[in-house]
Amino acid sequence: MTQDLTQRTALVTGAARGIGRATALTLRARGAQVVATDLSDSVHDLADHGIETLTGNIAEEDCAIRSVAMATERFGKLDILVNNAGRTMNKPLVDMSMADWDDVMAVNARGTFLHTREAVKAMLSTGGVIVNVASIVARVAMKNTAVYAASKGAIAQLTKVVAVEYGDRGIRANAVLPGVVETDILNGIMPDSRATLASYGPAHPLGRVGQPQDIAEIVAFLASPASAFMTGALVTADGGYTAL
């Protein structure tokens, strides 16, 4: 088995920064043709790396349709979907509004559903792989994460259903559950997202938090033939945090 992705076409959402950017670059480096999408125009910086790019809001049906269409029209097929795009919210349950709930669920849960649906349609005759980026809060509870945890739990269960429903069509679906990863996800919530996240390092058996490349390597493995007998799996990558 190999992690060579030559002749494979991949679609990566939320690719402008963090885990998504690292994943898009890693898949490209391993030979895949990549379509990278994001809400931010900065995703177009990836075009310099031989990656096709597109902007759009993953919560909107049209974005999913356009993204999959770009992959199939430019490269003739879609082999890999990485549902990475998402947003977080840190609020006590009683302080959350309906808009808070709906906004996070629209991006994380609905966006993943829409892209998965369109990707499966494209993969029905050829097979393929879906890798979803969930979170350890899909398995364990943390304070002030009600809607984020619910949305990631939805992604974890969707992953399992797709694996069972379409395994006989050659479609695999797995999810990676990152713990604390040093990214910009808390921008606008904390004064310094990266420093805040990095400060959790001592709470991990490995003595550090994750880096985007740590997760990108797992995504690339799950997207490759090397994981051919894995489907419906939830792969925890948290530096040992949930082992404590």
VOLUM-954162 format. One line per 8 residues: their letters; for each residue x, y, z of N, C-alpha, C. Coordinates in nm, 3 decimals, decimal comma. Example, Ala and Ser with C-alpha at 12.3 -4.5 7.8 and 13.67 -1.06 7.14 Angstrom:
as	1,319:-0,569:0,780:1,230:-0,450:0,780:1,320:-0,330:0,780 | 1,285:-0,225:0,708:1,367:-0,106:0,714:1,290:0,003:0,787
end
This chain:
mtqdltqr	0,084:-0,119:0,000:0,000:0,000:0,000:0,088:0,125:0,000 | 0,036:0,231:-0,059:0,116:0,351:-0,077:0,037:0,475:-0,042 | 0,109:0,582:-0,009:0,046:0,712:0,011:0,064:0,802:-0,111 | 0,109:0,744:-0,221:0,122:0,819:-0,346:-0,018:0,851:-0,398 | -0,043:0,978:-0,428:-0,175:1,021:-0,473:-0,174:1,068:-0,618 | -0,074:1,027:-0,694:-0,066:1,062:-0,835:-0,192:1,014:-0,907 | -0,244:1,099:-0,994:-0,365:1,072:-1,071:-0,492:1,079:-0,987 | -0,483:1,125:-0,864:-0,602:1,144:-0,781:-0,640:1,291:-0,780
talvtgaa	-0,768:1,318:-0,772:-0,818:1,455:-0,763:-0,881:1,475:-0,626 | -0,840:1,581:-0,558:-0,888:1,609:-0,423:-0,953:1,747:-0,415 | -1,055:1,757:-0,333:-1,120:1,883:-0,300:-1,103:1,906:-0,151 | -1,047:2,022:-0,114:-1,023:2,056:0,026:-1,094:2,185:0,059 | -1,183:2,184:0,158:-1,252:2,306:0,199:-1,178:2,372:0,314 | -1,200:2,503:0,329:-1,133:2,577:0,436:-0,983:2,575:0,421 | -0,937:2,594:0,297:-0,796:2,571:0,265:-0,708:2,695:0,272 | -0,762:2,808:0,310:-0,682:2,930:0,307:-0,575:2,935:0,417
rgigrata	-0,597:2,861:0,526:-0,502:2,868:0,637:-0,513:2,742:0,722 | -0,425:2,732:0,820:-0,432:2,627:0,918:-0,428:2,486:0,862 | -0,512:2,400:0,917:-0,514:2,260:0,877:-0,550:2,244:0,730 | -0,642:2,325:0,682:-0,683:2,315:0,542:-0,572:2,346:0,445 | -0,498:2,451:0,473:-0,385:2,488:0,385:-0,277:2,379:0,389 | -0,244:2,333:0,509:-0,142:2,229:0,521:-0,186:2,103:0,448 | -0,314:2,071:0,456:-0,366:1,952:0,388:-0,360:1,966:0,237 | -0,403:2,080:0,185:-0,400:2,101:0,040:-0,258:2,089:-0,014
ltlrarga	-0,162:2,149:0,056:-0,023:2,144:0,012:0,035:2,003:0,024 | -0,004:1,931:0,128:0,046:1,794:0,146:-0,009:1,701:0,038 | -0,136:1,712:0,009:-0,195:1,627:-0,096:-0,133:1,659:-0,232 | -0,108:1,787:-0,257:-0,044:1,827:-0,383:0,097:1,770:-0,391 | 0,170:1,777:-0,281:0,308:1,728:-0,279:0,314:1,577:-0,303 | 0,206:1,508:-0,269:0,204:1,363:-0,289:0,142:1,324:-0,424 | 0,124:1,423:-0,511:0,086:1,394:-0,647:-0,056:1,423:-0,686 | -0,142:1,460:-0,591:-0,282:1,485:-0,623:-0,302:1,616:-0,696
qvvatdls	-0,405:1,617:-0,779:-0,455:1,741:-0,836:-0,555:1,795:-0,734 | -0,540:1,920:-0,695:-0,617:1,971:-0,581:-0,701:2,093:-0,619 | -0,826:2,089:-0,575:-0,912:2,207:-0,577:-0,926:2,252:-0,432 | -0,888:2,376:-0,404:-0,891:2,430:-0,268:-0,994:2,542:-0,261 | -1,082:2,537:-0,162:-1,185:2,640:-0,150:-1,182:2,703:-0,012 | -1,233:2,824:-0,005:-1,240:2,895:0,122:-1,330:3,016:0,106 | -1,378:3,068:0,219:-1,455:3,192:0,218:-1,365:3,311:0,189 | -1,237:3,300:0,228:-1,141:3,408:0,212:-1,073:3,406:0,076
dsvhdlad	-1,054:3,524:0,019:-0,983:3,536:-0,108:-0,837:3,492:-0,098 | -0,784:3,484:0,024:-0,644:3,444:0,040:-0,620:3,300:-0,005 | -0,728:3,225:-0,026:-0,711:3,089:-0,077:-0,644:3,089:-0,214 | -0,659:3,199:-0,286:-0,601:3,205:-0,421:-0,448:3,207:-0,418 | -0,389:3,232:-0,300:-0,243:3,223:-0,288:-0,194:3,082:-0,319 | -0,280:2,983:-0,298:-0,242:2,844:-0,324:-0,228:2,814:-0,473 | -0,282:2,902:-0,556:-0,272:2,881:-0,701:-0,125:2,880:-0,744 | -0,040:2,950:-0,671:0,103:2,953:-0,702:0,168:2,816:-0,681
hgietltg	0,098:2,727:-0,612:0,151:2,594:-0,585:0,089:2,489:-0,678 | 0,028:2,534:-0,786:-0,032:2,442:-0,882:-0,166:2,387:-0,839 | -0,236:2,462:-0,756:-0,366:2,420:-0,703:-0,475:2,508:-0,760 | -0,586:2,448:-0,802:-0,701:2,525:-0,848:-0,775:2,579:-0,725 | -0,824:2,702:-0,732:-0,886:2,763:-0,615:-1,023:2,822:-0,648 | -1,104:2,832:-0,543:-1,240:2,884:-0,558:-1,283:2,943:-0,424 | -1,356:3,054:-0,427:-1,409:3,113:-0,304:-1,559:3,088:-0,294 | -1,604:3,069:-0,172:-1,746:3,048:-0,149:-1,772:3,012:-0,004
niaeedca	-1,898:3,024:0,034:-1,942:2,991:0,169:-1,992:2,847:0,170 | -1,924:2,759:0,243:-1,959:2,616:0,237:-2,098:2,587:0,289 | -2,157:2,681:0,363:-2,293:2,660:0,414:-2,398:2,674:0,304 | -2,357:2,723:0,188:-2,450:2,744:0,077:-2,441:2,629:-0,023 | -2,555:2,581:-0,065:-2,562:2,467:-0,156:-2,485:2,492:-0,285 | -2,494:2,614:-0,335:-2,426:2,646:-0,461:-2,276:2,629:-0,451 | -2,219:2,657:-0,335:-2,074:2,642:-0,316:-2,033:2,496:-0,331 | -2,108:2,406:-0,272:-2,077:2,264:-0,284:-2,088:2,217:-0,428
irsvamat	-2,192:2,262:-0,496:-2,212:2,222:-0,636:-2,099:2,274:-0,724 | -2,063:2,402:-0,705:-1,956:2,461:-0,785:-1,821:2,397:-0,758 | -1,796:2,364:-0,632:-1,666:2,307:-0,594:-1,646:2,169:-0,656 | -1,746:2,084:-0,645:-1,736:1,950:-0,703:-1,732:1,960:-0,855 | -1,810:2,052:-0,911:-1,808:2,069:-1,057:-1,671:2,114:-1,106 | -1,604:2,202:-1,032:-1,470:2,245:-1,072:-1,376:2,126:-1,078 | -1,382:2,039:-0,978:-1,295:1,922:-0,975:-1,322:1,830:-1,093 | -1,449:1,802:-1,118:-1,481:1,706:-1,224:-1,461:1,765:-1,364
erfgkldi	-1,484:1,895:-1,378:-1,467:1,957:-1,509:-1,320:1,980:-1,543 | -1,241:2,019:-1,443:-1,098:2,045:-1,468:-1,017:1,916:-1,478 | -1,053:1,817:-1,396:-0,969:1,697:-1,386:-1,041:1,567:-1,423 | -1,168:1,576:-1,456:-1,241:1,460:-1,505:-1,303:1,370:-1,400 | -1,273:1,394:-1,272:-1,326:1,309:-1,166:-1,297:1,373:-1,031 | -1,357:1,315:-0,928:-1,325:1,354:-0,790:-1,300:1,227:-0,712 | -1,181:1,213:-0,657:-1,142:1,094:-0,581:-1,143:1,115:-0,431 | -1,116:1,239:-0,387:-1,098:1,267:-0,245:-1,170:1,396:-0,208
lvnnagrt	-1,248:1,393:-0,102:-1,306:1,514:-0,044:-1,256:1,526:0,099 | -1,201:1,643:0,131:-1,163:1,672:0,269:-1,251:1,786:0,319 | -1,345:1,752:0,406:-1,432:1,852:0,467:-1,361:1,909:0,590 | -1,291:2,019:0,568:-1,213:2,079:0,676:-1,272:2,210:0,728 | -1,336:2,287:0,642:-1,383:2,420:0,681:-1,478:2,413:0,800 | -1,465:2,508:0,888:-1,553:2,512:1,004:-1,530:2,637:1,086 | -1,617:2,657:1,182:-1,601:2,770:1,274:-1,631:2,722:1,415 | -1,583:2,797:1,511:-1,602:2,759:1,650:-1,679:2,867:1,725
mnkplvdm	-1,718:2,836:1,846:-1,782:2,933:1,934:-1,761:2,888:2,077 | -1,715:2,976:2,160:-1,693:2,946:2,301:-1,786:3,034:2,384 | -1,900:2,978:2,423:-1,998:3,049:2,503:-2,070:2,952:2,594 | -2,104:2,996:2,716:-2,191:2,912:2,798:-2,325:2,892:2,727 | -2,385:2,777:2,747:-2,511:2,745:2,681:-2,616:2,853:2,701 | -2,628:2,904:2,825:-2,736:2,999:2,854:-2,713:3,135:2,789 | -2,591:3,161:2,742:-2,563:3,289:2,677:-2,575:3,281:2,524 | -2,602:3,162:2,472:-2,609:3,145:2,328:-2,746:3,184:2,275
smadwddv	-2,745:3,250:2,160:-2,869:3,285:2,091:-2,903:3,181:1,985 | -3,022:3,189:1,931:-3,059:3,102:1,820:-2,968:3,126:1,701 | -2,930:3,252:1,680:-2,842:3,285:1,568:-2,705:3,221:1,588 | -2,654:3,222:1,711:-2,527:3,157:1,740:-2,532:3,010:1,699 | -2,636:2,942:1,745:-2,653:2,800:1,716:-2,662:2,777:1,565 | -2,750:2,853:1,500:-2,773:2,832:1,357:-2,649:2,862:1,273 | -2,574:2,965:1,309:-2,456:3,003:1,231:-2,350:2,893:1,234 | -2,323:2,839:1,351:-2,220:2,735:1,361:-2,267:2,606:1,297
mavnargt	-2,390:2,568:1,321:-2,442:2,445:1,261:-2,449:2,455:1,109 | -2,478:2,574:1,057:-2,486:2,592:0,912:-2,351:2,566:0,846 | -2,246:2,617:0,907:-2,112:2,598:0,849:-2,062:2,456:0,873 | -2,060:2,415:0,997:-1,996:2,287:1,031:-2,078:2,166:0,987 | -2,204:2,161:1,024:-2,286:2,044:0,994:-2,344:2,050:0,853 | -2,414:2,159:0,821:-2,476:2,166:0,689:-2,373:2,173:0,579 | -2,266:2,248:0,600:-2,162:2,259:0,498:-2,099:2,124:0,468 | -2,074:2,046:0,573:-2,017:1,913:0,554:-2,116:1,822:0,482
flhtreav	-2,242:1,828:0,521:-2,346:1,750:0,455:-2,354:1,782:0,306 | -2,359:1,911:0,272:-2,375:1,951:0,132:-2,258:1,904:0,046 | -2,137:1,923:0,095:-2,020:1,883:0,017:-2,009:1,730:0,008 | -2,047:1,662:0,116:-2,046:1,516:0,112:-2,148:1,464:0,012 | -2,266:1,521:0,015:-2,370:1,478:-0,080:-2,325:1,493:-0,224 | -2,271:1,610:-0,258:-2,229:1,634:-0,396:-2,110:1,545:-0,433 | -2,018:1,524:-0,339:-1,902:1,439:-0,366:-1,944:1,294:-0,389 | -2,035:1,245:-0,305:-2,081:1,107:-0,321:-2,146:1,088:-0,458
kamlstgg	-2,224:1,185:-0,502:-2,283:1,176:-0,635:-2,175:1,156:-0,742 | -2,065:1,230:-0,727:-1,957:1,223:-0,825:-1,876:1,095:-0,812 | -1,881:1,031:-0,696:-1,800:0,912:-0,671:-1,874:0,780:-0,690 | -2,003:0,784:-0,714:-2,084:0,663:-0,718:-2,036:0,561:-0,821 | -1,987:0,609:-0,933:-1,945:0,516:-1,038:-1,797:0,481:-1,033 | -1,721:0,556:-0,954:-1,575:0,536:-0,953:-1,519:0,503:-0,816 | -1,597:0,526:-0,710:-1,545:0,512:-0,574:-1,470:0,637:-0,533 | -1,431:0,643:-0,409:-1,359:0,760:-0,361:-1,344:0,757:-0,210
vivnvasi	-1,289:0,866:-0,158:-1,260:0,875:-0,015:-1,306:1,010:0,038 | -1,373:1,008:0,151:-1,413:1,131:0,219:-1,344:1,133:0,355 | -1,276:1,243:0,384:-1,211:1,261:0,514:-1,269:1,386:0,577 | -1,332:1,370:0,691:-1,391:1,483:0,761:-1,305:1,523:0,880 | -1,290:1,652:0,899:-1,218:1,702:1,016:-1,321:1,737:1,123 | -1,327:1,655:1,225:-1,420:1,677:1,335:-1,342:1,737:1,452 | -1,352:1,679:1,570:-1,282:1,732:1,688:-1,297:1,632:1,801 | -1,208:1,639:1,898:-1,222:1,552:2,015:-1,351:1,581:2,092
varvamkn	-1,409:1,701:2,072:-1,535:1,730:2,142:-1,653:1,657:2,079 | -1,628:1,580:1,973:-1,730:1,488:1,923:-1,738:1,366:2,014 | -1,636:1,348:2,100:-1,630:1,232:2,189:-1,634:1,269:2,337 | -1,571:1,381:2,373:-1,564:1,421:2,513:-1,622:1,561:2,528 | -1,671:1,591:2,647:-1,735:1,720:2,671:-1,637:1,821:2,730 | -1,650:1,945:2,684:-1,574:2,056:2,740:-1,670:2,172:2,761 | -1,647:2,249:2,865:-1,733:2,363:2,893:-1,732:2,463:2,779 | -1,844:2,531:2,762:-1,859:2,642:2,667:-1,843:2,601:2,521
tavyaask	-1,870:2,475:2,490:-1,857:2,429:2,351:-1,985:2,367:2,298 | -2,101:2,401:2,354:-2,225:2,330:2,322:-2,251:2,318:2,172 | -2,254:2,428:2,100:-2,288:2,420:1,959:-2,173:2,363:1,877 | -2,050:2,399:1,912:-1,935:2,344:1,840:-1,930:2,193:1,856 | -1,948:2,146:1,979:-1,944:2,001:2,005:-2,059:1,930:1,933 | -2,176:1,991:1,935:-2,291:1,930:1,866:-2,265:1,919:1,716 | -2,207:2,023:1,660:-2,181:2,021:1,515:-2,075:1,918:1,480 | -1,973:1,904:1,563:-1,868:1,806:1,536:-1,918:1,664:1,561
gaiaqltk	-2,009:1,648:1,659:-2,072:1,519:1,679:-2,155:1,478:1,559 | -2,222:1,576:1,498:-2,299:1,550:1,377:-2,208:1,503:1,264 | -2,091:1,567:1,252:-1,995:1,527:1,148:-1,947:1,385:1,172 | -1,918:1,350:1,296:-1,871:1,215:1,328:-1,974:1,111:1,289 | -2,100:1,136:1,321:-2,205:1,039:1,289:-2,233:1,034:1,139 | -2,227:1,149:1,072:-2,244:1,150:0,927:-2,135:1,066:0,861 | -2,015:1,075:0,913:-1,903:0,996:0,860:-1,935:0,847:0,865 | -1,986:0,801:0,978:-2,017:0,659:0,993:-2,129:0,615:0,900
vvaveygd	-2,231:0,699:0,887:-2,344:0,665:0,801:-2,300:0,653:0,655 | -2,219:0,747:0,610:-2,171:0,742:0,471:-2,088:0,615:0,450 | -2,007:0,580:0,548:-1,925:0,458:0,536:-2,011:0,334:0,519 | -2,119:0,326:0,596:-2,208:0,210:0,590:-2,295:0,213:0,464 | -2,343:0,331:0,431:-2,437:0,345:0,320:-2,373:0,326:0,183 | -2,245:0,364:0,169:-2,183:0,363:0,037:-2,056:0,279:0,028 | -2,030:0,198:0,130:-1,913:0,111:0,124:-1,917:0,016:0,006 | -2,036:-0,032:-0,028:-2,047:-0,126:-0,140:-2,035:-0,059:-0,276
rgiranav	-2,022:0,073:-0,274:-1,998:0,147:-0,399:-1,853:0,193:-0,408 | -1,769:0,142:-0,318:-1,628:0,177:-0,321:-1,594:0,311:-0,261 | -1,685:0,363:-0,179:-1,662:0,493:-0,115:-1,631:0,471:0,032 | -1,517:0,522:0,076:-1,477:0,516:0,216:-1,498:0,652:0,282 | -1,529:0,653:0,411:-1,544:0,778:0,485:-1,486:0,761:0,624 | -1,393:0,848:0,659:-1,331:0,847:0,791:-1,322:0,991:0,842 | -1,302:1,005:0,970:-1,287:1,139:1,029:-1,167:1,143:1,120 | -1,100:1,255:1,120:-0,993:1,279:1,215:-1,046:1,373:1,322
lpgvvetd	-1,014:1,343:1,448:-1,063:1,421:1,561:-0,944:1,491:1,626 | -0,910:1,612:1,579:-0,796:1,683:1,639:-0,829:1,732:1,780 | -0,725:1,739:1,862:-0,735:1,808:1,988:-0,698:1,953:1,967 | -0,623:2,011:2,057:-0,583:2,151:2,044:-0,473:2,162:1,938 | -0,499:2,243:1,837:-0,404:2,266:1,729:-0,379:2,415:1,718 | -0,255:2,454:1,704:-0,218:2,595:1,699:-0,253:2,656:1,564 | -0,371:2,717:1,556:-0,418:2,782:1,433:-0,478:2,918:1,468 | -0,544:2,979:1,370:-0,607:3,109:1,392:-0,756:3,096:1,424
ilngimpd	-0,802:2,977:1,461:-0,945:2,953:1,476:-1,011:3,040:1,583 | -0,933:3,085:1,680:-0,990:3,169:1,787:-0,976:3,318:1,759 | -0,931:3,354:1,639:-0,924:3,496:1,604:-1,062:3,560:1,621 | -1,066:3,674:1,686:-1,193:3,740:1,710:-1,259:3,696:1,840 | -1,207:3,587:1,898:-1,259:3,537:2,025:-1,159:3,563:2,136 | -1,031:3,537:2,105:-0,921:3,560:2,199:-0,825:3,663:2,138 | -0,754:3,739:2,220:-0,662:3,840:2,169:-0,552:3,782:2,079 | -0,499:3,666:2,113:-0,393:3,603:2,035:-0,424:3,455:2,026
sratlasy	-0,488:3,416:1,917:-0,534:3,278:1,902:-0,423:3,177:1,919 | -0,313:3,197:1,848:-0,207:3,098:1,850:-0,143:3,085:1,988 | -0,116:3,198:2,052:-0,054:3,193:2,185:-0,148:3,128:2,287 | -0,276:3,159:2,276:-0,374:3,100:2,367:-0,376:2,949:2,353 | -0,381:2,902:2,228:-0,386:2,759:2,203:-0,255:2,690:2,245 | -0,143:2,754:2,214:-0,012:2,695:2,249:0,004:2,681:2,400 | -0,064:2,765:2,475:-0,049:2,762:2,621:-0,105:2,634:2,682 | -0,183:2,558:2,606:-0,238:2,433:2,657:-0,139:2,317:2,645
gpahplgr	-0,023:2,343:2,590:0,077:2,239:2,570:0,107:2,154:2,692 | 0,134:2,214:2,809:0,170:2,134:2,927:0,060:2,037:2,973 | -0,063:2,059:2,928:-0,173:1,970:2,968:-0,175:1,842:2,886 | -0,086:1,831:2,788:-0,081:1,714:2,701:0,037:1,624:2,737 | 0,019:1,491:2,734:0,130:1,400:2,760:0,251:1,426:2,671 | 0,229:1,470:2,547:0,342:1,499:2,459:0,406:1,634:2,487 | 0,346:1,713:2,575:0,406:1,839:2,615:0,389:1,952:2,517 | 0,304:1,935:2,420:0,281:2,042:2,322:0,143:2,023:2,262
vgqpqdia	0,093:2,130:2,197:-0,030:2,118:2,120:0,007:2,079:1,977 | -0,094:2,047:1,898:-0,068:2,006:1,762:-0,037:2,122:1,669 | 0,025:2,089:1,558:0,048:2,184:1,450:-0,035:2,139:1,329 | -0,073:2,231:1,241:-0,154:2,193:1,125:-0,097:2,075:1,047 | 0,036:2,069:1,033:0,095:1,960:0,956:0,072:1,824:1,022 | 0,065:1,823:1,156:0,036:1,698:1,226:-0,095:1,638:1,178 | -0,195:1,722:1,163:-0,328:1,675:1,121:-0,329:1,647:0,971 | -0,260:1,731:0,894:-0,254:1,710:0,749:-0,196:1,574:0,714
eivaflas	-0,097:1,529:0,791:-0,037:1,398:0,765:-0,139:1,285:0,786 | -0,223:1,298:0,886:-0,324:1,196:0,912:-0,431:1,199:0,804 | -0,472:1,319:0,764:-0,570:1,332:0,657:-0,516:1,268:0,529 | -0,391:1,296:0,497:-0,331:1,240:0,375:-0,328:1,088:0,380 | -0,297:1,032:0,497:-0,299:0,886:0,513:-0,439:0,831:0,490 | -0,539:0,892:0,551:-0,676:0,845:0,537:-0,727:0,861:0,394 | -0,671:0,956:0,320:-0,712:0,978:0,181:-0,642:0,884:0,084 | -0,542:0,812:0,131:-0,456:0,734:0,043:-0,492:0,586:0,043
pasafmtg	-0,439:0,511:-0,054:-0,460:0,365:-0,058:-0,401:0,294:0,063 | -0,311:0,360:0,137:-0,251:0,297:0,255:-0,354:0,268:0,363 | -0,468:0,336:0,359:-0,574:0,314:0,458:-0,694:0,242:0,396 | -0,668:0,159:0,295:-0,773:0,097:0,213:-0,876:0,017:0,293 | -0,839:-0,036:0,409:-0,932:-0,117:0,488:-0,994:-0,038:0,602 | -0,978:0,094:0,599:-1,036:0,180:0,703:-1,156:0,255:0,647 | -1,269:0,242:0,713:-1,385:0,324:0,681:-1,475:0,329:0,803 | -1,540:0,442:0,823:-1,622:0,462:0,941:-1,542:0,485:1,068
alvtadgg	-1,413:0,512:1,053:-1,326:0,528:1,170:-1,320:0,674:1,216 | -1,310:0,693:1,346:-1,288:0,825:1,405:-1,149:0,821:1,467 | -1,056:0,891:1,404:-0,916:0,884:1,442:-0,879:1,003:1,530 | -0,851:0,977:1,655:-0,816:1,084:1,749:-0,670:1,124:1,734 | -0,645:1,254:1,728:-0,509:1,307:1,718:-0,500:1,425:1,813 | -0,466:1,396:1,939:-0,473:1,501:2,042:-0,355:1,505:2,137 | -0,242:1,446:2,095:-0,125:1,449:2,183:-0,144:1,377:2,314 | -0,244:1,287:2,320:-0,270:1,212:2,442:-0,363:1,279:2,540
ytal	-0,420:1,393:2,502:-0,503:1,472:2,596:-0,619:1,392:2,651 | -0,690:1,318:2,565:-0,807:1,244:2,612:-0,770:1,110:2,675 | -0,641:1,076:2,678:-0,597:0,954:2,745:-0,580:0,976:2,895 | -0,577:1,101:2,936:-0,554:1,133:3,077:-0,677:1,097:3,162
end
